[in-house]
Amino acid sequence: MAVSSGIGHGATRLLVGRSTELNDLERHAAKARDGAARAVLVRGPAGIGRTSLLSSLTERLRSDGMAVRSFTGRESAVRPRPYQAAHELFGAAPTPAPARPTPRARGTAPAAASAACLAYAAQRRLYGHAVSLLATGPLALVLDDAQWCDEASLKCVDFVLRRSAGRPLLVLFAQRTECGGPGAPMLGEILAQDRCDLLELGPLGEDETARLVTGALSGPPDERFVRRCAELSGGNPQLLHRLLAGLREAGVRPDTGGLHQLEVVGQGVVAAGVPAYLAGQPHHVRQVARALAVLGRDDAEPLSALSGVPLKRMTSALDALRRNDVIAPGTTGAMCDAVRSAVLDGLAAPKLEWLRARAARVLNDAGRPAWEVADQLVLLKELTEPWMLAVLRDAAAEAPARTTTSRASVRYLQRALTAELTEGQRKDVRIELARASAQVAPAMALWHLRQALGDATTARDRAPIAVEYGMTALGSRSAPEAIRMLGRTLDALTAELGDDPTPADRELLTSLTSALLITAVNEKGAMAAVRERTGTRPAAPAGDSPAERQLLSALSGFAALDGRPAHEAAALARRSLRVEESAPGGWWVLGSSLVLALADEIDEALAGLDRSLTGSRARHEPWMHLGALAGRSLVRHGTGDVAAAAEDARTAVEYAEQGERAPGAPLAYIALGTVLLSQGRTERAEAALDRAARPGLERHIWEWHHYLYAKGRARRERGDLDGALEAWLHCGRSLEEAGVTNPVLAPWWLPATHTLVGLGRTGEAADLVARTAPRVRRWGTPRAEGLGLLAAGIVAEGRDRLDLLTEAVDVLAGSPARLEHAKAAYQLGCELLRHDDARGARRHLRQAIELATRCGYPMLSERARKLLVTAGGRMPQLASSPVDSLTDSERKIAVLAKGGVSNREIAEALFVTPRTVEMHLTNVYRKLDVRGRADLPAQLAAYGPPPGRQPRRPGR
């Protein structure tokens, strides 16, 4: 495109990027002035700068004294009048058109001869005018958009050119390449002669684009900005000029910050020129463009069927659309949204509705995936055929397998809900819509379920809907309402079924009961009332059905919170997870896994959490995935794997930041705060905990008490012992109010005991230890007993204190609680120093340093190092091998794997599941930074095989 250096008639134009082409044309003009008549065909697509190039050349020719006569062809719905262009070029009076022969004479030899004679006479006459013009000096004939010229005129120009070989004549033709026209065949004939040269105009390069960008947007442009301008415009000067004008109007600067606005403006500029371009195209090209805009992608058979254009012609049409950027660059056949809108905006609404309905039928008849058909159906104003509803529901069922969210399912089912439905269909669609929207819009899901409950007429019909309602409301503000509704439905169903329900009805009752318990198990205000209700229920089921296994999970949660013996709660949780469901489980799998973690069954807990993560990932349930990640982070932290816990917590927070109101979002921030405190990053930990605090958090047993426990730790690290003690005592009172007696859910009593002693309130500390001791003994895990001994040692005096701390270290050494083991070893080292046992103190302080370092607990490690120096010890040189970071279970499995034992054989030897073996090996590979068994380090052999049942070796 020409860029004018001034405004006004006769202003010289500055051509950016066309200096080579302009110089070529000037050389042809110089030869013509010397008496060697020449013709040049300048060819290129619309907007490439043909007209601007000819205008610049014309100005130069005139300034050099050359006469210039020009004509511009115009597209018209009717054929141009014969000789119209020639008459304007040569200034001759119109030549009468040859008489149209009668039908009888048409095609006869005399008629053809007569027409040829008339044409020859007209050519001779116009040639005479050309000779007269040439007698006054050199002459240039310029025909722009020559493809629209009449064929007779082009034949006259060719006639003049052939007879003016020794005269100063220059003929310039300009042709638009992507369209036909009445003059196109004759231009091809002229070009085939040796008197005519071809000048193809290509796209502008990045250097030329940069010059234009600099001139239009003021300032040196960023390279990426220039490159993207070139890509969006395709190097087309006209499109680039429009793009830069739009950017200038929008105030966009040519830097990296303007790249996003460049995309938006660029699409609009390309789209703005589409209607005019298509208007000049043949009918079949317009049909293909509309069909492509409706379908959204270049799929040969459906596109041909929808457009009604045969495959061969369709291919040529697509090529034309690509050349003119109607099809987005770099794609196989996609249009950007702005271009699709531009193509379809010109269609009348009934025509567009018909086209979309036909597209849906074409795709459905071709057996395409339901979602492709549904994408057309959701845009229709009316669903006129029964199959359309079925396709929308099928597409909604398939959507989670192909998308990262349930938004596509929601869109399909919302459209289905507007169709004419029976009462049963409407209820079913509402339930399906609730399931689809539960992850993206829980409030909307609950609303649809309430509507479905209203449509149900019997308790048996309401029961499965009530179950859906409870699971959707889990952890939300609607949970209390859901608990009440589940209770009412359970009572109504029990009364309706009577004393002898069928097996199917018993399964329904079990499902309803499990939903009630699962919904209530984390609700502080509802737990007591629901506990009373469960007291009237039969004993725990066998776990032979999915509903029974869900009930077992809920019962295990209540058993754990009640502080019943850990082996009882673990047995219930284990039975709930013993079968791999064909449809992966939901929150109940996560709940059972956390119960197993409280019971010190860490391997089984991590395997269950891995199962929950795998299932939630497969079903694209981000909030479930978030909860499982946060739960695993807390479990890993409890085992002393702070690095892995931090990784899980940060990933959970990434999910939480996608939706701050997600049910598991507070737990993600609590997990992150817990990890950061152990890493000595108190300020960042408090920031994470502040994000966890939100209205309603105090209703949730798990989140609220972990929050208070972590908040106390943060205040202690800042030196606010009174504030820390307040948080821990608040945690204890809240657990009592909820009826939760488990001592390790949030073991607030241990740091509270230590702080009370430090504040000189030893009597209160002793009372606290005495109240906690029965609960510790009842729960009975090594972690609980070790923490209980540690608390008792803190309040004891003299030799009793030393003995209790020693026993605490021994007990915790047999538990998965490596962080607590490190703390106990540190406490014992301090006490031994007070008893002047420097040697024993050094041994336990070194143990504390080693454990704390490998766990990633730098603050404890640093305190122990300082005390070790005081005790006369040297700083220990810790083994640098990553093998030392493995847990006991991971090390055992890694040793066997290194020895060539299969996963199944390892599982049999260690009495765990193959999934647990796989999970531990994954952790081993991550910690050791290896790819597989073959890369496991040789130093594993130094640990030897684990004691107990020996696996069968390969080859035996």
N, C-alpha and C positions, 0 to 999 in steps of 0.2 A: 504494500500500500504506500502511496506517496504521502510524504509529510511536507506540507507547504511551509516554505520559509517566510512567507508573507501572505497578506490577505488582499484580495482585489484582483481585478482582471489583469491577466498577463503576468501574474506573479510566478516566479520560477519555483519549481517544486524540487525538494530534496528527497531522493529515493534512497531509503535505507535498505541495504542488502541487494540492490538491483543495479549497482554500478557496472558490473560485468555485462549484464544483459543490455544495458543502455549503450555501452561502448560497442557491443556487437552490432546493434541496430545502426549506430552512427557510421560504422565501417561500411555496411551495406548501402547507406545513404550516400556516402562518398563515392562508391563505385557507380551508383546510379547517376550522380551528377556528372561523372566522367563519360557517360554515354553507354553504360552497361545496365540495361533494364533488369531489375531484380524484384523478387517477391519474397516475403517472409511471413510465415504463419506462426503467430505467438499463441501458445496453447497452455491452458491450465484451468483448475477448478474455480468455482465462484469465490471471489474475495482474494484471490492470489495476487492481484495487482496488475492485471493485463491493461485495464483502462488507464490506470495511473501511469504505467510505463509508456503507453502510446501518447498520453497527454504531455508528458515531459519531453518525449522525442519531438512531438509536433511543435512545441514552443521553440526548441533548439533549431529545428529545420526552418521555421519561419524567420528566426533571427539571422539565419545564414542565407536568406534570400530565396528559399525554395517555396514554391506554391504548394499549399496543402488543401486537399478537398477530402472531407470525411463524411462518413455515414455510420449510424449506430442502429443495428437491428433490434427489433422489439418482438418479444413473444406475444403471440396473438392466438385467439381461439380459431380464427379463420386464416386460411392460407394468404400470404402476402400477395399484393397485386404484382403481376409480371413486370419486370424492368423498373420497379419503383426505386430500388437502390441505385441502379445505373443512371437513372434520370437525375437524381439528386447529386450524384458524384460528378457527372459531366455537365450538368446544367442544361441538358437538352430537353426539348419539348416531348411530352409523352408520346410514345409509339403505340399506335393502335394494336390491341391484342389480336392475335390471330383469331379468325372466325371459328366458332365451335362447330365442328362437322356434325351433320345430322346422324342419327343412329344408324341409318342405312349406310352412310358413307364412311362412318368411323371404322378405322382399321384397314381401309382400302389403300392401295398404293398411291393413287392420285391425291388422297387426302393427306397422307404422310408427306408426300413431296411438297404439297402446298404449304404445310406448316413449317417444314424445313426452310423453304424459300423465304417465308416471312421472317423467321428467326434470323436467318443470315442477313436479310436486309436491315433488320434492327441493329444487329451487331456492327454492320458496316457504317450505319448512320452514326452510332455512338463512337465508333472508332474515329470518325471524322472530327467529332467534337474534341476527342482526346488529342488528336494531332494539332488542332488549333490551340489547345491549351499548352501543349509542349512547345509550340513555336515561340512562346513568350519566355520560356525558361524551364528549368528542372521542375518536375511535378511529382508530388507524393499523393497517392490515393490510400486512405485509411478507412478500413471497414471493421468496426468494433462489433462484437457479438455477431460475427458473420454467419454463425449457424442459423440465425433467424432470418437471414436474407433470402430473397426469392432465388430460385435456381437459375432463372433466365438472366438476372443481373450478374450473377457470378460467372456465367458462361460468357457474358459480354466482357467482363473484366479480364477473363482468361484470353479471350480473342484479342483484346487490345494488347495484353502483355506479350502474346506470341508474335505480334506484328510490330512490336516496338523494341526489338532486340538491340538496336543501335541508338536508341533515344534515352534521354535522362529521366527515366521513369522508375519510381519506387512504389511498390504495392505492399501494404501491410494489412494482413488479416489477423483478427483476434478471435479465438474460438474457446468457448466454455466446454470443458471436456465431459462433465458428468451428465450431460443431457443431449438429446438428439436435435432435431430441427430440420426444416426443409432444405437448408443449405449445406448440411453436414456431408452428404455424399459427394457433392461437387467439390467441397474443400479437400476431401480425400483424393479426388482425381488431380486437382491442382498440385497438391503436395507430392504426388507421385512423379511429377515432371522435374527435370533437373534445373528449371528456372526458379524453383521455390525452395527455400531453406526453412527448417523447423527450429523454433526456439521454445523449449519447454520451460515453464516457470515452476520451480520447486519451492518447498517451504523455506522460511527464514531460519537461519542457524541461531545458536545461542548468543553469539556475539552481537548479531543484529538485533535480536530480541532484547538483550541487555541495554543497547543504545536507546531503543524505544521506551523501555521501562524507565530508564534514567531520565529521559526527557519528559515523560508523562507524570512521574510520581516524585520527582525532585529528590535526588539523593542517590548515593551508590547503593545498588540493590544487592541483596544476599544471593549467593549462587543458587541455593535451593529454590528461592523465590523465582529467579529467572528461569530455571529449568522447568519448574511447574507451570509457569506462564507459557513456555514453549509447548509443553505437553498438552495443556488445556486448549490452546489455540491451534495445535497441529502445525505451527509455523505459518498459519494463514494470516496475512497482514490485516485483512478486514476484521477477522475475529479478534485478533490481538488488539487492534485499535478499540473495538467495542469493550473488550475486557478491561483495558487500561482506563477507558473513560468511566466504566462502572466502579473500578477501584478508586479512582481519583474522587468521584462523587461520594463514595462511602468513607473517604478519609483514611484509606488503608496505606500503611507504610510498607515499602518493599523489603521487609526484614523477616526474620523467622517468626516474629509475633503475628505477622499478617498472613501466614500460610493458611490458617483455618478460614479466614474471611475470603481469601483467594479462591478456595474450593467452592464456597457458597456462590460468590459472584460469578465464578467461571461457569458453573452449571447453568446459572440463569442466562448468561450470555449465549452459550451454545443453544440452549432451549429456545431463546428468542428468535433465532434464525431458522428454526426447524419448520414452522408452518409455511414460510415463504419458499423454502427449499422444496418441501413436499408438493406444494402447489404446482411447481414446474416439472414434476416427475410424472412418468407414465402411470396409468391407473394401477398396474400390478405392483409397482413399487410402493404406492400409497397403501394398498391393501396389505402388503407384507409388513409395512411399518406399523399399521394399526394392530394387526394380529400379534406382532412382537411386543407392542406396548401392553397388550392385554395379558399375554402369556408370561411376559417377564424374562424369557430366555429363548435362545435359538435352539429349538428342538425340532428337527426337520419334519417328521411326519405330522405331529399336531399342528405345527406352524403352517404347513402346506394345506392341511385340511381346513383350518380356520380361515386362512386367507383366500382359499380357492385358487391358489396359484400353483402350477405344476412345479416339481422339485427343481428342474433345470432353470426355469425362469426365476424361481425363488432365490436360488444361489446367486444369480447375477444381481438381483435386487438387494440382497444382503451385502454384496460387495460394494454397491453404490452407497448404501447407508453407512458402511464402515468408512468409506473414503471421505464422507462429509460429516463424520463425528456424530451421526445420529446414534450409532452404536458406540458405547463407551470404549475408548482405547484400552488395549490390554485385556479385553474380555472376549469370550467366545461368542457372545451375542446378547449382552445385557445393555439396557438403556438406564441412564441415571434417572432418578425420580423426576427431576425437572423436565427432562426430555420426554419421558413417558406422559407426563401431564400435558405438555405442549402438543404431543401427537393426538391425544384423546380429547383435548378441550374443544376441538372443532366439531366433534360428533354430537348430534342431537341425543338427548337423554334416552329416548326409546331405542335408538340405534345402538348406543353403548350397552344398555341393558340386554338387548338381544345378543350382542357380540359376547358379553360375559357369560350369558346362559349357554350359548353355543360352545364357548371354550370349555365350560364345565362338562358338557355332554361329550365333547371330543375327547377330553382327557379321561373321563370315566369309561367311555367305550373302549379306549385304548388300554385299559387296565393299569393306568398310572397310579402311584401311591395316593391314598385318600387325602393326604394333606395338600397335594397339588390341586386336586379338584376343589377341596374346601376353601383354598385361597381365592378361588373365583366365586364360590357360593356366598361367602361372607359379604361380598360387595353387591349382591343382588338385593333389590328392594323387596322382592317376593320370592319365596320358595314354592314353586308351583307343582313340583312332582315329589311323590313319596320317597324316592331314592335319595333325594337331597338331604333329608334329615338323617338318614342312616349313614351317609358319607360324612357328615359333620361330626357325628358321634364317634365313628371309626377314626377319623383324623385326630380327634381329641385324645382318644386312647393311645394313638401312635406317637403323639407329639413329644412326650417326655423322652422317648428314645432318640429323638433327633435334635432337641433343643436343650439349652442349659437352664431354662426355666419353664414354668407351666403357662406362660402368657399366651402361647399359641393355642393351647387347649382351652383356655378361658375365652379367647376370641371366638373359637368355633362354637363352643357351647352357648355363649351369649347369643350368637346368631340363631342357633337351633331353638333357643327358648322363645324367640319371637315368632316362630312358625305356628301353624294351627296344630295343636297337640291334644291328645286325650289326657284325662286326669292322670292316668298311670304314666304316660310318657312324660308329662310335665314334672311329676315327682321324680322320676328316674333321671331326667336331664338336670334337675336342680341338685341332686345328690352328686352326680358326675361333675357338675360345675363347682360344687363346694370342694370336692377332692382336688380338682385342678387348681383352684384359687387359694387353697389353704396356705401354700408357700409364698404367694405373692401378695395376697390380699385377704388375710384371715378374717377381718371384719365382714367382708363381702361373703366369704364362705359360710360364716355363722348365720348371716341373714338368710341365705338360700336354704340352709338346713332348717332354720325356724319355719320358713315357708313350707318346706317339705313335711315337717312335723305337723303343721296345721292341716295339710292335705291328707295325712294318714288317719284312718278311722278306728283302728284297733291297736291295742298295746303291742301285739305281735308285729304289726306294720311299723309302729313307732320305734321299737327296740333297736333295729340296726341303724336307723337314722340317729337315734340318741347316742349310740356308740360313736358314730362319726362326729357328732357334735362334741362329745367329751374329748376325743383325741385331737380335734381341731382347736378346742379351747385350752388345751393343756399348757400351763405356764403363762397364760394370758390373763387379762383383767376379767375375762368372761368365765374363768374357771369356777369360781364359786357358784355362779348361776348354773353352769353345766353340771356341777355336783348335785345341786338340788333337783335339776331336771332328771338326771340319771336315777336318783333315788326314787322320785315319783314314778318313773317309768318301770323301774325294777319292782316296786310294790304292785303296780297295776298289772304287770305281766305275770307275777307270781299268783295273783288272784285270778287272773283270766285263765291260766293254764291248769290250775287245780292241783290235786295231790299226785296225779299220775301223768306227768308230761312225757311226750315222746322223746326219743333220743335227740331229734333235731331241736325240739323245744328246750331240752336240758342244755344243749350247746349254746342256744341263744341266751338262756339265763346266765350261763357261765361267762359268755362274752360281755354281757351287760354288767355283771358283777366286776369283772376284771377292769372294764373301762371306768367304773366308779372308783375303784381302788387306785388305779394308775393316775387318774385325774386328781385324786385327793392326797396322794402320798407325799407331794411336795407343797401342799397348801397348809400353812400353819393353822389357820382358823378352822379348817374343816376336818383335820386329821382325827381329832378326838371323837367327833360324832360318827365318822365313818368307821373308826375302830370299834365302837360299840355295835354298829350294824354287823361287822364281820364276825363279831363274837357269836352271833346266832347262826352263822353259816356252817356247813359241813366242813370236815377236815380237808386239808389240801388235796387237790385232785392228783391223779396219776401222771398227768401231762401227756395224754395220748392224742390230744387234738390241739390245734392252734389256740383255741379259746382257753383250754386248760393250761397251756404253757404261759399264756399271758397272765392268767390268774396266779400261777405260781410265781411269776416275776413280781407281781404286785404284793403278794404275801411275803415274799423275801424282803421287799423294801420295808414293809411294816415290821417284820421281825428284826431287821437291822436297826431301825429307828427306835424300836422298843428296847433294844439292848439285850435281846435274848442271846443265848450262846451262839457264838459266831458259826460254829459248825452246823447249827440248825438253819440259820439264814443262808449259809453257803449251799447247803443241800437243796433248799428250795430254788435258789438261783441257778444252780447247776442243772437241776431237772428241767427248768424252763428253757435252757439253752442246749439241751442234749440233742435236739433234732434240727438239722439245717432245713429251714422252711423253703418251699419252692418259691414263695414270694417273701423276700427278705423282711425281717421284722422291723418294727418302728421303735418308739421310745422304750418299750418294755425290754428290748435287747440291751439298750444303754443302761437302763435301771439295774438289770441283773448283773451286768458287768461291774457297775460301781459297788454293788453289794459285795461281790467277790473281792474287789480291791480292799474294802473295809475289813474283810475277813482274812486278809493277808494271802489270798489265793491270786497272786499277781499274774502268773502265767495265764490262768484261765480268764482273768479280768481283761488283760491286754488282747487276748484272742477274741473275746466278745466285743471289745471296742473296735478291733480291726474289722470284725464282721459288720458292726453297725456302720462304720465308715464306708466300707465297700458297698453295702446296701444303699446308703443315702446318696453316695456318689452315682450309683447306677440309676437311681430313681430321680436324680437331680433335685434333692431336697436340701437346700442350703442350710436351713435352720437346724434340721436334724444333724447335718454334717458339722455345723458349728458346735452344737452341744456335745457331740462325740469327741471332737478335737479338744474342747476345753476340759471335758472329763478326763481324757487321756493325759492331758498336760498335768492335771493335778495328781493323777496316779503316778506318772513318771517322776514328778517332783517328789512325791512321797517315798519313792524308791531311791532317791538321790541322783537321778539322771536329769540334772538341771538343764543341760544343753538340749536334750531332746524335748524336755518340757517347754523350754523357751520357743523352740521351733513350732510345736503344736499351738502354743498360746498365740504366737504372732499370726499364724495362719487363721486361727479362729477369729482373731480381731479383724483380719481382712474381710472375712465373711460378715462380721458384725457391722462393719462400716458400710456395707452395702444396704443395710436396713437396721437402723439404730433400735427400732421397736421389736426386733426379732425376739422370740421367746428366750433364746439362749445367749443373747448379747451380753447381759451383765456378767454371766459366768466366764465369758471370754476375757473380759477386762480384769476380773478377779484372778483368773489363772495367770494372766500376764503380770499383774501386780505382785502375785506370790513369787513368781520366778525372779522378777527384778529385785525384790527384797533380798532374796538369797544371793543375788549377784552383786549386792552392795550398791544398787542404783536407787536409793530411797526416793529421791525427788521424782524420778520418772514413775516409780511404783505408785506414789501417791496420786500422780496425775491419772494413771490407769484406773485406780480405785475410785477416784472422783467421777470418772466416766461411767463406772458401774452403778454408782448411787443414783437412783431415780425413784420417783413415787411408786409405791407398790412393792418395792424390793423386799420389804420386811415381811410380806406374806409368804415368801418362798423359803422353805426350810433349808434346802441345800445352799442356795446362793447367799441368803442373808447371813447365815452363821459363818460361812467361809469368808464373807466380806468383813464381818466384825473381827474375826480372828486375824485376818491380814491387816486390818486397820490398826489393831493393837500393836502388831509387829512394827508397822511403819512409825507409829508414835514413839515406840521404844527406841527405834534407831535414831530418832531426832532428839532423844533425851527426855522426852515427856513421859515419865514413868506413871504419873497420876492419870494422864490421858489414856495411856496404854491399858492401865488396870481398869479404868472405866469401861473401855471397849470390851475387854475380856469378860468382865463381870456382867455387862449387858448381854453378851453372847450367852452366858450361862443362864441368866434369868429367862431369856427368850426361849431357850431350849426346854427349860422346865415348863414354861407356859404351854408349849406345844406338846409336852409329854414325851419328848425325845430324850432318851437316857443313854444312847450309845456314846461311849467315852472317847472314840477316835474320829467321829464325824468331823468335829472341829475341836481339837483338844485344848481348849482355852484354859483349862484348869492348870496345865503344866506351867506356861509362862506366868499365869496369874500367881501361882504359888511362889515362883522364883522372885517375882516383883514384890509380893507382900513381905517376903523375908528381907529383901533388900531395903524396904521401907521401914523395917523394924516391927512389922505386924506379924510376928511369928505365930501367935495364937490363932489368928484368922487363917493363916496358911495351913496350920495343922488341922483345923476344923475342915477346911476345904479338901485336904487330902483324905481325911477320914470319911467324908461323905462320898468321895469318888471311888474309894477302894472297892466297895461291893460291886459297883458297875464294871470296874476293870476286871475283877475276878469272874464276873458273870459272862462278859464278852469273851475273855479268855484267849486272845491271840497273843503271840510273842510281842508284837508292837505295843499292844495295850498294857501287857504286864511289865514290859521294860519301861514304858513311860511312867506307869504307876510306881515302880521301884525308884525311878529317878526322882519323882516328886516326893516320895517318902524320904529319900536320902537328903533332899534339900532342906527339909524341916527337922531332920534328926540331928543329933549332936554326938560328938566323940566317936568312939569306935563303931557305934551303930550306923552313923552316917557313912563311914568308910565302907562298911560291909554292904549296906544297901546300894551304894553307888557301884561297887564292884559287881554285885549281882545284876544290876541294871545293864552294865556293859556286856556281861556274859549273855544275858537274855536277848538284848537287842542285836548282838552279833548273829543270832540265829533267826532274825527277822529280816524282811526286805527293807526295813527303815534305815538306810545307810546314813542319812543326815542326822537322825536322832542318835544313831550309834556314835557318830562323830561328836555330837554335843555331850553325850554321856562320857565318852573317853576324855574329853576336855575337862568336864566337871571332876572326874576321878583324878586326873592329873593335878588339878588345883588342890584337891583335898589331900592327896599324898604329899604335896609340898608342905601343907600345913602340919602334916605329921612327920616332917623332916625325912621323908622317904624320897630323896631326890632321884635315886635310880629308878624306882617304880614310876615316879612322876614323869621322868623323861620317856619311859617306854610308852605310856599311855598318851602323852602329848604328841609323840611322833605318830602314833596310831591316829590321833585326831587330825593331825596335819595331813597325813596321807589320805584319809577318808574325805576330808573336806576339800582337798585339792582335786581329787578325782571326781567328786560330786559337782564341783563348780561352785563352792561356797567359800569365796575368798576372805570374807570378814572373819569367820571362825578360824580359818587357816592362819591368818595374820596374827590373831590374838594368841593362838597356840604357839606360834613361832616365837613371839616375844617372851612368853612364859617359859618356853623351852630354854632360851638363852639365860633367863634368870635362874633356871634350875641347873645350869652348868652344862647344858647339852649343846651340841653343834647342830646347825641347820641340816636337816636330812636331805640327801640327794635322792629325790623321788625318781622312780623308774620312768623313763620317758616313753616306754612302749605303750601304744594305744590299747594293747590287750588288757592293760590294767583298768581301763575304763569300762570293761564289760561287767555286767552283773553276773552273779553265780550261775543263773540259769542259762544266760547267753554263752558263758564260757564253757559250760558242760556240753551244750549242743554244738558249739563251734569245734571243740576237741573231737567229738564223734564225727562231725562232717568232714573235718580235715583227714580223718582216718578212713574215709571212703564209705561210711555207713549211710544208708539211704534215709530219707526223711521218715518213711513209715517205720523203719527199724529203730530210729531214734525215738519216735513217739512211743513205740512199744516198750523200749528200755526204760524210759523216764516216766511212763504212765501219763502221757499227755496226748493231745490230739495232733494229727499232722498239721492242721492249721496253726497251732501254737508253735510247732517247730519252724514252719515257714516264717511266721511273724518274728521269732527270735533271730533267725538267720538274716532276715532283712535288716534288723537293727545291727547285727554284727557287721554286715557288709558296709552299712553306713558309717559306723564308728571307726572301722578299720580302713575305710576308703578303698575297698576292693570290689571287684565285679562279681565274683562268685567263689565257689569252693576251691577251685584251682589256685586262687590268689591268696588264700588264707595263709598267714605267716607261719613260719616253721616253729617259732617259740611257743605256739599253742601246745606242742607235744610235751613241753616241760610240765604242764599241769596234769598230764596223765588222764586216763579215763575216769569218769565219775564212779563212785562206789555204787553197789547195788546190782541189779540185773544187767548182764552184759549182752549187747546186741550181737547177732550173728554176723560174722565178718564175710565180706564178699568172697566167693569161691569155696566156702565151706559147704 
